[in-house]
């Protein structure tokens, strides 16, 4: 019996109004750069929103902003751009900013962390973790600055340069058992290496390992569910107002509304069942999903955007990655979990936690998109692409409703 289905304890995932979308062709997913121009995610996989720019072009003052600003003085001259920086194909919602640059030492990503983002101590500890796992997993370790660190403070923000990881996030375009098992083996290698990481004093709160502690994700998701339930009617009302006049949206929002309200109690009950359980916890990626896994042929050549990394049980990464790769295909879930178990080990309690976390991810995904719509974070330019993505979310919510009996 697949661990995905049913209750494993039962016996017998910025306002874009007025922005212009700019199609960009690149080979992989990344976040967005914010400098002279602010790039904002629309949820569309191949669009960049840039205020004040014309479609198909980036203003020259934007292209040269970083090159002429002094930012690159923090690094060796070999890190200076040889050509204008390339904007992102797939901006995200994290607030981090990334541009691709060509340098004498090869392609690099220049990343600016959000002003209100992670504390410097956590970022520095993350860099040490990445350096620790890099010999066995395809992660990007930031380049050292002239003073030996890996962060530069410039214009009030923290910046880093890192190798541009090769490959394309194309599993859905070319799925196969071989690729699925490679994805799980790569994740297992990251986890095995991360277990041996020893965090510096003060960074243990983010990156310590433990043989038995509660999963932070469980408590956080219970809080998120309760918060959404308190605000739900207001969010739904605002989201409906935001999409009024857009074709093919009313039914989707009705489905999300109905399925979330009916399923919140059931999913919360599942989370409460495991809330007090102790699990092995260690540094995990926590946001490893389809678009953060880069492929060259059948080999994973990049695990990207690790900014969410923090200690939890490995189930959080397994649920996030498998759910994004194979949806509700129970055969592939079993194949993926078995492949991971062969490489890193997975006990029955952890396998059960994978199921619970996947179920909460599905329900909360609908709520997150409702909130983004309500907050005006989806522009009319990207409405069709977001509609397709939300349609997929609703499909998984319906499957969850059938499994847990709240449809």
Secondary structure, DSSP 4 states (H G I P E B T S, - for coil): --TTSS-TT-------TT-EEEE---SS-----BSSSBEE--S-TTEEEETTPPTT---HHHHTTTTTTTGGGGS-GGGS-SSPPBPPSS--SS--EEEEEEETTEEEEEEE--TTSS-HHHHHHHHHHHHHHTTTS--PPBPP-TTS-S-EEETTEEEEEEEPPP-B--GGGS--HHHHHHHHHHHHHHHHHHHT--PPTT-HHHH--EEEE--HHHHHHHHHHHHHHHHHHHHHHHHHHHTTT-TT-HHHHHHHHHHHHHHHHHHHHHHHHHTT--EEEEEE-S---GGGEEEETTEEEEE---TT-EEE-THHHHHHHHHHHHTT-HHHHHHHHHHHHHHH---HHHHHHHHHHHHHHHHHHHHHHHHHHHTT-S-GGGHHHHHHHHHHHHHHHHHHHHHHT--
